[in-house]
Amino acid sequence: MKEKRTKIKDELTTQFKKAFKYDSKIKPRGIGIECEIPIVTSDGNIAPFMVIKRMFNYLDKEGFELVRDKQSREIESARRINADSIEKFDSFFDTITTDVGYSIIELILAPQKNLFILQDHLSKLLNLLKKFFKTQDCFMLGYGIQPLGEPSEKIMMPKERYFFYNKFSSNEFISQKSGSDACLLTITASNQCHIEIELEKSIPAVNTLNALSSLQIALCANSPIWLGKVEKGIKANRENLWKYCFPDRNEQIGIPPRFNEESDYIQYLLDFNPFLIEREGRFYKILNKSTYQEYFENIESCFAEAFNGEVIELIPKIEDINQLFSYSWFNTRLVPKHGTIESRMCCQQPPHETLCSTALTLGLIENLKKTQDFESQYSFEFWKELRLNAIKDSLNVFIDNLSITSLIKELLDIAKEGLIRRGKGEEHFLEPLYTRLEEKKSPADAAIEFFKDKGIKNLVKELSF
């Protein structure tokens, strides 16, 4: 059994390594984003599902290719080829889809070689969508959570995978009648980026960026108001709510332990309790395996249950590891499918500042050695504790009576140096972050002030693209 276990891990690790092909000596890094945006009515409530359906019909007329969910047959996404990406990258579609909640649309942009090209394509998509939502009296928010909408299964995008989430969650906050605590994901919106990474830098980068996610959260917190009121003591609810969604899976969330090499990363994932496996468009919950390691070993037959209760025998495939990567919800994770490192912890940012968090991550990667040296000044436990405090207080965190702003200034300067080294003028995108630092005010702080002064309707207008 030990020999088979080692063989499986070695095979998965070899496959993992082959996926990271990027070479900085050959071309600039590819940069992609996943931009989640709450859609609300003029009074701040969740936009109806019919509006999202109309959005897809509108995109169809604008030349997008529509894709339907294989089970519900609802349109789940619209995509079109990005001419600037097709000859440079394996991924070359700009895609508009939804997140877990249908009222959170997601813009997944094809990778580009610099932030200015990415911004140009993002602006075009945003303008296209703004034109449509204006006809529906709806707004797109540069904000990290639905400000009024109540999380429930009723606002979940009708996709089998999402409905399955309720089977892995609990009902500490959301009643069984309304779904489960996993439905908290129906109202949150993140600002995520993918950046191509060299194999030899992948593990050092994922370790360092996970540790430093605390400072990114402090700078980018932008979800303090939900259910129509300020959540006292929490400025980054989008990040905070994750821990309630799958209470038995905390090892899959936040900051994972440090990894020494690629095989450590693989083994950590193999020790997860199995989640879902997809076969021909249908999802199955594994019934009789306690870890993914046991699943891949397949010493005894594996049985899995479909959402409708049908039980089948499931034969593991080595390619199933790619599904496992998507269920590691770390602040920063590695994505072999794209050969990228993905930064995931930031709330959606205010309008006109969408790419500032991407610029920060890109600069830190370009200046990785100095980023590592900076991070190593403090213990791993220090950074994990700082993350919890940043979720609560963003920039108003103190360590031994000293503000964390000095740490954030050093972080920004390291990123700026990395971007300047690229020679493309992308350090421009860091300017909003320097302003936040100077004013000691995160987007969450600004939103709270505006909400208390002018109310929810005016906040919606203020945060609209």
N, C-alpha and C positions, 0 to 999 in steps of 0.2 A: 504493500500500500504506500509506504514512504517513497519508494522508487517511482511509482505512478504519480504521486503528488508532486515530486520534484520535476518530473518530465512535463507535467501540465504547466507548472509555473514557468519553466524554462521556455516552453513553446509560446506561451502568452507574452512573456517578456520579450522574446525575439520579435514577435509580431508587433508589439508596442514600439520597440526601438526603430523598426523599419519605417514606421509612419512619420517620424520626425526627420524630414529630408532637407529642411531649410539650411542654406549656406549663405551667410552674409557676404561672402566674397564674390558671389555670383549676382545677387540682386537685392534690392531693398526689401525689408520685411513687409509681408502682406498684413493689412490692418482691416478688420471687419467689426461691425457692431450689431448688437441685438438690442433694439430700442423699444421698450415697453411703454405704452402711452395710455393713460386712463381716458375714456370717452364719457363725457357727461352732458346732460341737458343744461339749458341755460340757468336752471336753479341749483345745479350741482349734483343732481341725482344721476344714477347709472343710466346710460343710454339704453333703450330697449333693444332686444335682439333683432327686431325687424330692421332697425337702422344699420346694424352690422351686415345683415343680409343684403340690404340695398347697397351698402358699400362695395361688396363683392360684385354685384351686378354692374355698378358704376365702373369698377376696375376692369371688368370684362370688356366694356365698351371702349376703355382707354388702351386696349391692346394687351392686357395681362392674360396669362393662361390660368384658368381656374382648376383647383385640385379639390376633389371631394373626399371626405372621410369614408373609408370602406364600409364601416358599420352603420353610421347614422345617415350617410349619403348627403349630409349637409356640406356645403362648401367650407373648406377649412383654411384655404390659403389662395393667394393670387401671386403669380410670379412673372417676371419678364427678364430677358437677357440684358446684362449690363455690358455695353460695348467696350468699356474701359477695362473690363476684367477678363473677357472671354479668351484672349490670347495670352494672358499672363498668369492665370490661376485656374486650378481645377474646379473651384466653386465660382460660378459666374452669373448667378441669378440674384436679383433683388426680389425679396419675398415680403408680402404683407399678409400676416396671419393674426391669430389671436393667442393670448396666453390661456391659462386655466380658466379665467373668467372671460366671457365673450366681450365684455365691455373694456377689456385691456387689449388693445391691438398691439401687435409686435411688428416692427420693421426690421427685417434681417437683411443687411446690406452686403453685397458681394465685396470681397476684399479689394483694397486699393493700395497703391504703393506709398501714398502719403495722405495726411489728414485733410489737405485742401481739396483733393479730388473727392475724398469721402464726404466732406462737408457739402460739396456741390451736389452730389447725388442725393444726400439726405434732404437738402433744401428743396430739391425738385419733388421728391416724394411727399414731403410735408405740405408743400404748396398745392399739390394735386389733391391730397386728402382734405386740406382746409377748405378747398373749393367745394368739395362734396358735403362735408359736415356743416358748412354754413347753410346749405339748403335744408338741412334737418334740424336747424336751431340747436346744434350740438357743438361742443368744444373739445379740443385735444389739449390735455394738460401736461405741462412740464413739471410733474409732481409724482411722488413715489407711492401713492395709495389713493383709492377712491375716497373723496372727502366726506361723502354722505352715505354711500351705498353699504348695505348690510351683507356680509358674506353668507352665502348659502349655496346649496346645490342648484337652486333655481337659476342662478346666474352663471353656472358652469357651462363652458362650451361643450356641446353634446358630442364628446369624443370618448370612446370606450376607455382609453387610458386614464383620462381624468376622473371618470366616474369610479374607476377602480381604486383611486386614492382613498376613498372613504373606507374601504375594507382594511386599510393599514393605519387608520387614525383612531382617534378617541372622541369623546363628547364632553370635554371639560369646559369648553367655552360655547360651542355651537350645539344646539339640541339635535337629537337623532332625527327629529322631524325635518330639520333644515339641512341635514347632511352629516357632516363631521367637522372636526377642527381643521382638516385638510382644506376645507372650503375657505379658510383664511387666504389661501393662495388665489382666490378668485378676485381679490381687490387690490393686490400689491403690484407695483410696477418698478422694474429695475432698469439700470443702464449698464449694459454688459459689453465687453469687447473681447475680440479674439486677435491675438498677435502671433505671427509665425515665430517659432523658437527653434534654435539649434538643439540637437539631441543632448550634447554635452552640457548645455545650460538649462535643460528642462527641469531637472530635479532641484538644482540650486535655486532656480527662479521660483518654482512653486513653493519651496520652503520659505524663501524670503518674502515673497509677495503675500503669502498667507499671514505671516507674522505682522507685516506692515499694513494689513487690511484695516487694522484699528485706526490708523491715521487717515486712511482714505474715507472711512465711515465718518470720522469726525469732521472732515472737510465737506463731505457730500450728503450728510443727513438731510432728508427732505420729505419726511412723512409724519409730521407730528400731529396732524389733525385728521381724524377719521371718525365716522359715526356722528359727524357734525360738531365735534368738540375736540379740544386740545387734550391729548393723552398725557397726563401729568407724569413727568419723569422719563418719558421716552421720546426722543427726537428722530430716531430711525426705526419706526415701526415696521417698515418693510423688511428689515434685517431681523428685528426682534421676534416677529411672528413665526418665523420658520421653525423655531424650537418647539412650538406647540402643534405643528402639523403632523409630525410623525414622532411621537414621544419616545418610541422604542428604538429610534435610529439617530440618536444624537452624534454618534461617531461618523455619520455621513454628512454632517452639517457644521458650518463654521470653520474653525481652524483645526486641521488634522495634525497628527504628530509629525515631527521631522522625518524625512526619508533619506536614507544613505545612498540609495541607488534605485534604478528602475524596478528591479525585482521586489524591493521593499514596497514600492507604490502599488505594484500589482498584488502582492500578498495582502496588503491592507484592504484592498477592495474585495479580494476573494474571501475574506473573513466576514464580510457583510452577510446579514440575514437576507435570503433571496427576496427580491421585489417582484418585478414582472419580466416576462419573456414574450417577445412578439414572434408570431408565426403567420405569414401570409396576411398581414393586416389585422390579425386578431391578437389580443393580449391574454396571457395566462398567468395565474398566480401559482407558483411552485408550492406543492403541498408537503412533500416528505423529505426535504433537504434543509438542514439547519444553517448551511453556509453555501456560498457560491462555489467554494472549494469542493464540497461534497457533490454539488450539482455537476461540475465539470468532470470529477472522477467517475461518476456514474457507475459505481460498484453495484448498486441495486437500481432497478427501474425507477425512473422519475415520473411522478404523476403531477398533473397541473390542472387547475380549474379555470374555465372560462368565466366571463362575467355572468353568463346566464346559468351557471351551475354545472355545465357539462364538464366531465372529467376525462382527460385524455392522457395517454402515455407520451412523454416528451423526450426526445433524444437530443442531448446537448450537442451544440455545434461550437467550434472554436471561435467562430465569428460572434457568438453571443456576448463575448467580452465587450464589444462595442456598445451594447445596450447597458452594460454595467457602468461604463464610464459616465453615461448620462444621469445615473442615479447617485453619483458622488456630488453632493450639493455643497462642496467646499466654497469658501470665499474666493479661492483661486484654484483652478483645476487644469489638468492637462487633457487635451482633446485629440487623440490620435487620428480621428476621422479627418481632421483638417491640418494636423501637424502644428497645432497652436497651443498657447497658454491662454486660458480664459479668465478674465477678472469679472467677478459676479456680485460683489457686495454692495455696490452703490445704488442708492435710490435714483429714479429718473431725475434728471437735473432740470433747472428752470429753462424756459425758452432762451435761445441764443447762447446757451452754455452747455449744450448737449455733449459736446466732444471734449470738455475739459477733463473729465475723469479718464477718458481714453488716452488723452495726451499725457496725463500723469503716469499711467501704467506703461505706455510706450517709452517715455523718457527713463523710467526706472530700469526697464529691460535693456535699453541701449547703454546704460551706465551701471550694469549689473554688479561689477566688482565693488564699486563704491557704495552701491545700495546694500550689498551684503555686509560690508564693513560697518555701515551705519546700523544696520539691524542687529549685528552681533555685539553691540555695546551693551545690550540688555538681554536678560534671559527670555527664553521662550514663554515661560509662565507670565513674565511681565507683560508681554505683548498680548497674551490671551486675556489677561485681566483688563488691560487697557481697552480691548475691543468691547467688553461688557460696559465699561464706563462711557466709551464714545457713543454707543447705542443710546445711552440715557441722556448724555449731556453735550454731545458733539464737541464743539471747541471749548466748552467751559469745563474742561477736565483738568484737575491739578494732581501732581505727583509730589508728595512731600512739600506741599504748599507752593510748588512751582507749576506754572501753566505749561500745558503740552505744546503751546504755540512755538516754542523754540525748536522742538522736535519736528513740527510740521514745516517750519521755515527751512530746516536742513533737508527735509525730504523733497520739498519743492525745488530747492536749489540743485539737488542731485539730478532730479528729473529734467530740469531746465538745461543743465550741462549736457545731458544725454541727447536732448532734442537739438541743441545747438550743434552738436557733433554731427548730426544727420545733415545739416546744412540746407534745410528746406524752409526755415522760418516758422516751424511748427510750435516753437516756444510761445508764440502768440496765443495759443489755445490755453495756456496756463494762467493767463491774466486774471480771469474770474476767481481762480483759487488764491492768488496773491491778494486780491481785493478782500476776499472773505477773511483771510488771515489778518490783514491790516485792520479790518473793522471788528475782528473777533466775532464774526456773525456768519453762521452757516445758513444755507437756504431754509432750514427748519426754523431758525431764529427769526428770519425775515418773514416767513409765512405766519408764524404765531403773532408777530406784531401787527401784520396787515389784517389778519383775521379778527383780532380783538378790536381793532380800530374801525374796520369797514364791513365785516361780516362775510358770510360764505359766498354770496353772489358776486361780490366785488373781488374776492380772492380767486374765484374761477376765472374771471376776466383777466386778472393780473397774471395768472399762471398759464394762460392759453397761448398756444403757438400762433 
